[in-house]
Amino acid sequence: MAFVCSATWIAKDGEAETVRSALEQLSPASREEPGNLYYQAHQNPDEPNVFRIFEVYTDEAAFKAHGTYPHFEKWALGQAIPALETRQRDFSETLDF
């Protein structure tokens, strides 16, 4: 079973471009992490302050490691997250039927 994180980020008014710019850097770097199987950011065209990130890792340990990498610290913690009004994360595991 793989570990899944589905995140919803809502940017503060006037900060959507800050979040988008950070995700532009964070996404490709995250895809190169050991244990990352899938990482895709989305922006709602009708509500440009709303971003969703769908992440899949081999296990929870790989997800936890994601938060320790320099690119996460720089682009997520340093740029995107301070520009957010809200940040929600939902976690699950795949069912390998």
C-alpha positions as CSV (number, residue, x, y, z in Angstrom):
1,M,0.0,0.0,0.0
2,A,1.1,3.5,-0.8
3,F,0.7,6.6,1.4
4,V,-1.4,9.4,-0.1
5,C,-1.6,13.1,0.9
6,S,-4.3,15.3,-0.6
7,A,-3.6,18.9,0.3
8,T,-5.7,22.0,-0.3
9,W,-4.0,25.3,0.0
10,I,-5.9,28.6,-0.1
11,A,-3.8,31.6,-0.8
12,K,-4.4,34.9,1.0
13,D,-5.8,37.6,-1.3
14,G,-3.1,38.9,-3.6
15,E,-0.8,35.9,-2.9
16,A,-1.9,33.4,-5.6
17,E,1.1,34.1,-7.8
18,T,3.4,33.6,-4.8
19,V,2.0,30.2,-4.2
20,R,1.9,29.3,-7.9
21,S,5.6,30.3,-8.2
22,A,6.6,28.2,-5.2
23,L,4.7,25.2,-6.6
24,E,6.4,25.6,-9.9
25,Q,9.7,25.0,-8.2
26,L,8.5,22.5,-5.5
27,S,6.7,20.1,-7.8
28,P,9.5,18.9,-10.0
29,A,12.0,18.7,-7.1
30,S,9.5,16.7,-5.1
31,R,9.0,14.2,-8.0
32,E,12.7,13.4,-7.7
33,E,12.6,12.4,-4.1
34,P,13.3,8.8,-3.1
35,G,9.9,7.2,-2.3
36,N,7.8,9.7,-4.3
37,L,5.5,8.0,-6.8
38,Y,3.4,10.9,-7.9
39,Y,3.2,14.7,-7.1
40,Q,0.8,16.9,-9.0
41,A,-0.3,20.5,-8.1
42,H,-3.6,21.9,-9.4
43,Q,-5.0,25.4,-9.5
44,N,-8.7,26.1,-9.7
45,P,-9.4,28.3,-12.8
46,D,-12.6,29.6,-11.2
47,E,-11.0,30.3,-7.8
48,P,-7.4,31.1,-8.5
49,N,-6.5,31.3,-4.8
50,V,-7.4,27.6,-4.4
51,F,-4.6,25.1,-5.0
52,R,-4.7,21.3,-4.6
53,I,-1.7,19.0,-4.4
54,F,-2.0,15.3,-4.8
55,E,1.0,13.3,-3.5
56,V,1.7,9.6,-3.4
57,Y,4.7,8.0,-1.6
58,T,5.8,4.5,-1.2
59,D,5.1,4.7,2.5
60,E,4.6,7.2,5.3
61,A,8.3,7.5,6.1
62,A,8.9,8.7,2.5
63,F,6.1,11.3,3.0
64,K,7.7,12.5,6.3
65,A,11.1,12.7,4.7
66,H,9.5,15.0,2.0
67,G,9.1,17.7,4.7
68,T,12.9,17.6,5.5
69,Y,14.3,18.3,2.1
70,P,15.9,21.7,1.3
71,H,13.5,22.3,-1.6
72,F,10.5,21.8,0.7
73,E,12.0,24.1,3.3
74,K,12.7,26.8,0.7
75,W,9.6,26.7,-1.5
76,A,6.9,25.4,0.8
77,L,7.9,26.6,4.3
78,G,9.7,29.6,3.1
79,Q,7.5,30.9,0.4
80,A,4.1,29.2,-0.1
81,I,2.9,28.4,3.4
82,P,3.4,31.9,4.7
83,A,1.2,33.1,1.8
84,L,-1.7,30.8,2.7
85,E,-5.0,31.7,4.4
86,T,-5.7,28.0,5.0
87,R,-3.8,24.7,4.6
88,Q,-5.6,21.4,4.9
89,R,-4.1,17.9,4.4
90,D,-6.0,14.6,4.2
91,F,-4.1,11.3,4.4
92,S,-5.0,7.9,3.2
93,E,-3.5,4.6,2.0
94,T,-4.1,3.0,-1.3
95,L,-6.1,-0.2,-1.5
96,D,-4.1,-2.6,-3.6
97,F,-6.8,-4.9,-4.8
